[in-house]
Amino acid sequence: MFDSIDDWLIIGVIFAILFWGSTKIPQLAHSLGRAVGEFKKGKLESERELAQSQAAPASTAAPRVVRDNPSGR
């Protein structure tokens, strides 16, 4: 009877309409969309910071100076 995900999706939508009412559904969808957008934004920012932190030590490292020491010290 409920073999596919489409069947469960339809039941979920009907349950949501009965439970919250038809006026709350657009508000819930809007809130969910904003939450997903914020999640993606945070993920992108953390990936960017991680990439910068991995690239920063190699580019900011001071070059080593090798000097000839004729006295052997």
Contacts in CASP RR format, 6 or more apart in sequence:
PFRMAT RR
TARGET T0000
AUTHOR 0000-0000-0000
METHOD contacts of the structure
MODEL  1
MFDSIDDWLIIGVIFAILFWGSTKIPQLAHSLGRAVGEFKKGKLESEREL
AQSQAAPASTAAPRVVRDNPSGR
1 7 0 8 1.000
2 8 0 8 1.000
2 11 0 8 1.000
16 25 0 8 1.000
16 28 0 8 1.000
17 25 0 8 1.000
20 28 0 8 1.000
END
